[in-house]
């Protein structure tokens, strides 16, 4: 079961990182649904290449954290520190998915924009799967 959870989390993280790095390089495909939108369709936050690249690199680092935690790659960090990192990111991704924010999360209030549709179908469920998967890894006996 742990291998399946690691594979699922790794796939989501790799796809998310790939898209964000792609957008950070100035590519436009899919960028129209990458940021939260107000009710009138205008972006709720300012799009920056730096922001997209930062998110992409953070997702790569979380992927390395997962792979280090299960022993697939060697990181210069103690196992308890890796476990704490896994728990921290499980909380972050779960909070993102379950957010009561106006523009994103499963309980968002703005639901009529293109971003909101993608958030409901892809982004928030992916974050929820990541959060649950990372919690599972942190609590599983095989990952100690």
MARKOL-589553 format. One record per atom (N, C-alpha, C, O): x, y, z; residue in three letters. Coordinates in steps of 0.001 Angstrom, whole numbers, plus 500000, padded with zeros to 6 digits. Example, Ala and Ser with C-alpha at 12.3 -4.5 7.8 and 13.67 -1.06 7.14 Angstrom:
<rs>
513190494310507800ala;512300495500507800ala;513200496700507800ala;514236496681508465ala;512850497750507080ser;513670498940507140ser;512900500030507870ser;513409501138508039ser;
</rs>
This chain:
<rs>
500824498803500000unk;500000500000500000unk;500868501261500000unk;500550502249499339unk;501977501206500760unk;502853502374500835unk;503402502733499463unk;503497503911499121unk;503763501730498678unk;504306501989497343unk;503266502694496478unk;503599503624495744unk;502020502261496559unk;500957502900495773unk;500755504348496208unk;500562505225495366unk;500797504604497511unk;500629505973498019unk;501794506844497574unk;501596507985497155unk;503004506315497665unk;504185507068497214unk;504088507350495721unk;504397508457495279unk;503665506364494942unk;503533506561493494unk;502492507632493181unk;502721508484492322unk;501353507597493869unk;500305508594493647unk;500793509989494030unk;500650510933493254unk;501366510117495218unk;501862511427495667unk;502963511938494746unk;502984513119494400unk;503869511063494350unk;504966511468493468unk;504449511933492117unk;504946512914491563unk;503461511240491587unk;502880511625490297unk;502220512993490383unk;502425513838489511unk;501428513216491426unk;500760514512491595unk;501792515623491753unk;501668516680491135unk;502811515387492578unk;503841516404492796unk;504621516689491523unk;504916517846491223unk;504955515652490773unk;505715515830489534unk;504901516578488488unk;505423517468487818unk;503633516227488342unk;502771516947487394unk;502585518402487811unk;502679519305486980unk;502321518629489093unk;502155519994489590unk;503412520817489394unk;503346521968488962unk;504558520231489711unk;505829520939489525unk;506061521241488052unk;506484522341487695unk;505783520264487204unk;505980520461485765unk;505153521604485218unk;505660522445484477unk;503876521638485582unk;503015522728485116unk;503502524076485627unk;503572525035484858unk;503840524168486909unk;504270525454487459unk;505590525921486846unk;505752527108486565unk;506519525018486639unk;507782525404486010unk;507550525823484559unk;508179526765484078unk;506664525138483872unk;506298525485482494unk;505710526895482443unk;506090527702481595unk;504779527185483357unk;504181528522483405unk;505224529562483795unk;505198530686483293unk;506131529198484676unk;507179530120485098unk;508123530497483975unk;508726531570483994unk;508250529620483002unk;509094529906481837unk;508361530738480796unk;508890530996479715unk;507147531157481120unk;506407532041480227unk;505503531340479242unk;504965531975478335unk;505326530051479403unk;504450529322478494unk;503008529600478893unk;502701529721480079unk;502120529702477906unk;500763530136478196unk;499712529049478261unk;498613529306478752unk;499998527845477786unk;498978526804477749unk;498538526467479172unk;499349526055480002unk;497262526645479441unk;496701526357480749unk;496848527473481762unk;496294527388482858unk;497580528511481419unk;497812529594482379unk;496525530346482714unk;496428530946483785unk;495553530326481832unk;494295531029482077unk;493474530450483215unk;492562531103483723unk;493793529233483616unk;493071528605484725unk;494016528288485883unk;493691527482486754unk;495172528919485885unk;496178528635486906unk;496021529469488166unk;496522529088489224unk;495334530600488071unk;495197531505489209unk;493732531746489542unk;492879531749488655unk;493442531947490827unk;492055532253491215unk;491535533490490491unk;492276534439490235unk;490244533457490168unk;489607534563489446unk;488436535105490250unk;487742534374490957unk;488238536419490119unk;487063537054490723unk;485829536632489926unk;485936535956488903unk;484674537036490407unk;483423536678489744unk;483377537150488297unk;482745536507487458unk;484042538272487992unk;484033538801486623unk;485107538162485737unk;485239538534484571unk;485873537210486272unk;486880536508485491unk;488266537120485541unk;489206536542484995unk;488423538276486180unk;489756538882486290unk;490548538154487376unk;489968537651488338unk;491873538097487222unk;492691537395488220unk;492568538022489608unk;492579539245489749unk;492452537186490616unk;492354537662492000unk;493734537983492569unk;493849538757493518unk;494775537393491994unk;496145537697492394unk;496978537929491144unk;496622537486490052unk;498092538632491319unk;498944538970490180unk;499805537773489789unk;500444537142490631unk;499806537486488525unk;500608536390487996unk;502050536846487839unk;502307537901487261unk;502997536057488352unk;504411536356488148unk;505149535074487796unk;504806533994488276unk;506160535207486957unk;506990534058486611unk;507712533549487855unk;507861532342488045unk;508157534473488698unk;508847534087489928unk;507939533236490814unk;508377532221491354unk;506685533640490964unk;505743532889491792unk;505526531479491273unk;505522530517492042unk;505344531362489964unk;505136530042489365unk;506374529166489536unk;506267527985489865unk;507553529754489308unk;508800528997489463unk;508997528581490924unk;509421527459491198unk;508689529481491855unk;508847529171493278unk;507955527998493677unk;508403527083494370unk;506698528022493244unk;505781526920493565unk;506288525626492934unk;506277524578493579unk;506732525691491683unk;507263524506491018unk;508453523914491755unk;508537522699491930unk;509369524764492185unk;510549524283492905unk;510181523738494285unk;510766522754494739unk;509227524363494946unk;508762523843496241unk;508162522451496064unk;508403521562496881unk;507382522256494999unk;506793520933494755unk;507876519891494479unk;507748518740494897unk;508938520284493781unk;510068519373493556unk;510723519018494892unk;511066517859495125unk;510897520005495766unk;511495519743497076unk;510613518834497929unk;511123517988498663unk;509302519002497839unk;508395518108498575unk;508512516689498011unk;508493515718498768unk;508633516568496700unk;508838515251496081unk;510124514614496616unk;510132513434496966unk;511203515389496678unk;512459514864497227unk;512296514467498693unk;512868513471499134unk;511527515233499439unk;511251514909500836unk;510550513553500945unk;510912512726501782unk;509556513335500100unk;508829512055500099unk;509780510912499750unk;509802509883500425unk;510561511102498697unk;511487510046498276unk;512571509795499319unk;513001508658499510unk;513009510853499991unk;513974510690501076unk;513369509977502270unk;514034509165502913unk;512133510271502567unk;511453509665503709unk;511329508158503549unk;511483507417504521unk;511052507697502335unk;510907506247502129unk;512236505567501813unk;512297504345501684unk;513308506368501688unk;514625505798501444unk;514979505619499984unk;515984504978499678unk;514195506157499077unk;514487506031497647unk;515650506935497234unk;516385506618496299unk;515812508052497926unk;516983508921497738unk;517557509214499116unk;516850509182500124unk;518831509496499137unk;519498509770500405unk;519585511272500610unk;520141511996499785unk;519029511725501718unk;519077513140502072unk;519856513296503378unk;519820512409504231unk;520559514418503536unk;521356514616504756unk;520515515110505939unk;520897516050506636unk;519377514468506148unk;518470514846507227unk;518077513602508008unk;517918512524507435unk;517923513756509312unk;517506512637510158unk;516061512259509848unk;515258513103509450unk;515745510986510035unk;514398510486509746unk;513306511241510511unk;512257511522509931unk;513512511584511800unk;512465512362512491unk;512225513732511851unk;511096514222511847unk;513265514344511320unk;513101515626510641unk;512349515447509321unk;511511516276508966unk;512643514374508602unk;511908514077507366unk;510429513832507679unk;509544514296506960unk;510181513096508762unk;508796512818509156unk;508071514110509523unk;506908514291509163unk;508746515001510232unk;508141516292510583unk;507820517091509323unk;506776517738509243unk;508716517044508343unk;508467517727507072unk;507271517142506338unk;506461517879505775unk;507158515822506341unk;506020515153505705unk;504718515588506379unk;503733515885505702unk;504717515624507707unk;503510516034508438unk;503172517491508142unk;502008517828507928unk;504184518354508128unk;503957519769507818unk;503303519932506449unk;502322520663506313unk;503842519256505437unk;503281519383504084unk;501923518699503967unk;501089519123503168unk;501688517648504751unk;500351517037504780unk;499332518052505283unk;498225518143504752unk;499705518808506302unk;498817519845506836unk;498598520945505806unk;497470521395505606unk;499678521380505148unk;499576522456504149unk;498648522046503006unk;497748522802502641unk;498859520861502442unk;498034520428501313unk;496584520176501735unk;495659520493500987unk;496384519614502918unk;495016519402503402unk;494308520730503633unk;493135520883503295unk;495027521690504211unk;494437523014504445unk;494092523694503126unk;493058524354503019unk;494951523537502123unk;494674524118500797unk;493403523502500216unk;492569524210499651unk;493260522202500353unk;492095521518499789unk;490810521870500532unk;489764522062499913unk;490889521951501838unk;489691522150502653unk;489453523611503011unk;488635523916503880unk;490150524491502358unk;490090525920502658unk;488682526490502516unk;487908526076501653unk;488375527442503379unk;487124528197503305unk;487375529512502588unk;486619530467502763unk;488417529570501792unk;488785530783501068unk;487684531196500093unk;486838530387499711unk;487710532428499711unk;486735532934498748unk;486928532296497371unk;485952532018496675unk;488186532062496975unk;488472531674495593unk;488958530241495385unk;488891529746494260unk;489437529563496403unk;489934528201496182unk;489622527312497373unk;489313527790498465unk;489708526012497141unk;489389525022498166unk;488016524413497909unk;487211524960497155unk;487768523299498532unk;486501522601498319unk;485305523393498817unk;484182523148498377unk;485520524340499728unk;484426525124500290unk;484456526580499830unk;483939527461500516unk;485057526829498678unk;485162528206498157unk;483778528796497905unk;482801528074497707unk;483722530119497919unk;482446530808497695unk;482251531185496230unk;481123531165495738unk;483330531528495524unk;483224531863494101unk;483359530559493321unk;484419529934493320unk;482269530149492652unk;482245528851491973unk;481939528937490480unk;481791527906489823unk;481842530149489935unk;481378530287488553unk;482485530588487552unk;482194530751486367unk;483738530667487978unk;484826531000487053unk;485458529724486503unk;485222528629487011unk;486263529885485457unk;486979528732484893unk;487934528144485926unk;488035526927486074unk;488640529039486646unk;489547528547487683unk;488777527728488720unk;489232526658489124unk;487625528219489150unk;486840527523490172unk;486467526118489710unk;486484525175490501unk;486134525981488444unk;485798524671487902unk;487010523736487961unk;486900522596488411unk;488162524227487503unk;489382523415487551unk;489776523114488994unk;490248522020489301unk;489577524092489873unk;489903523897491277unk;489024522802491873unk;489510521964492633unk;487751522800491540unk;486836521789492076unk;487139520395491546unk;487028519412492278unk;487523520307490276unk;487738519007489643unk;489162518481489759unk;489362517267489801unk;490161519369489812unk;491557518917489771unk;492400519389490953unk;492961518568491679unk;492494520714491154unk;493460521259492103unk;493161520856493543unk;494028520303494219unk;491963521120494015unk;491635520785495410unk;491641519276495665unk;492173518845496688unk;491064518450494769unk;491167516999495003unk;492617516501495009unk;492967515612495785unk;493455517076494143unk;494873516689494138unk;495533517045495462unk;496298516255496014unk;495235518237495970unk;495792518652497267unk;495277517763498390unk;496030517414499299unk;494006517396498337unk;493446516521499361unk;494095515136499304unk;494438514569500342unk;494263514596498104unk;494947513306497966unk;496373513388498489unk;496839512474499170unk;497069514481498175unk;498428514664498685unk;498432514737500207unk;499239514080500865unk;497534515530500756unk;497478515654502210unk;497224514318502884unk;497919513950503832unk;496228513592502395unk;495908512287502978unk;497042511291502763unk;497383510521503661unk;497621511313501565unk;498733510410501270unk;499942510679502150unk;500579509746502639unk;500258511943502350unk;501402512287503197unk;501126511939504659unk;502023511479505364unk;499898512155505117unk;499546511725506480unk;499703510208506608unk;500233509715507604unk;499242509478505602unk;499374508025505625unk;500846507622505725unk;501207506767506533unk;501689508241504902unk;503117507908504937unk;503718508201506307unk;504491507402506836unk;503362509346506876unk;503917509720508180unk;503490508746509274unk;504237508500510221unk;502292508197509139unk;501767507308510175unk;502030505828509911unk;501841504995510797unk;502463505503508705unk;502657504087508362unk;503895503532509059unk;504892504234509231unk;503819502294509448unk;504941501644510131unk;506104501380509183unk;507259501380509609unk;505815501154507904unk;506862500785506956unk;507752501955506588unk;508849501750506068unk;507306503184506845unk;508097504353506458unk;508961504867507609unk;509513505963507512unk;509089504108508685unk;509881504586509825unk;511330504242509672unk;512137504570510542unk;
</rs>
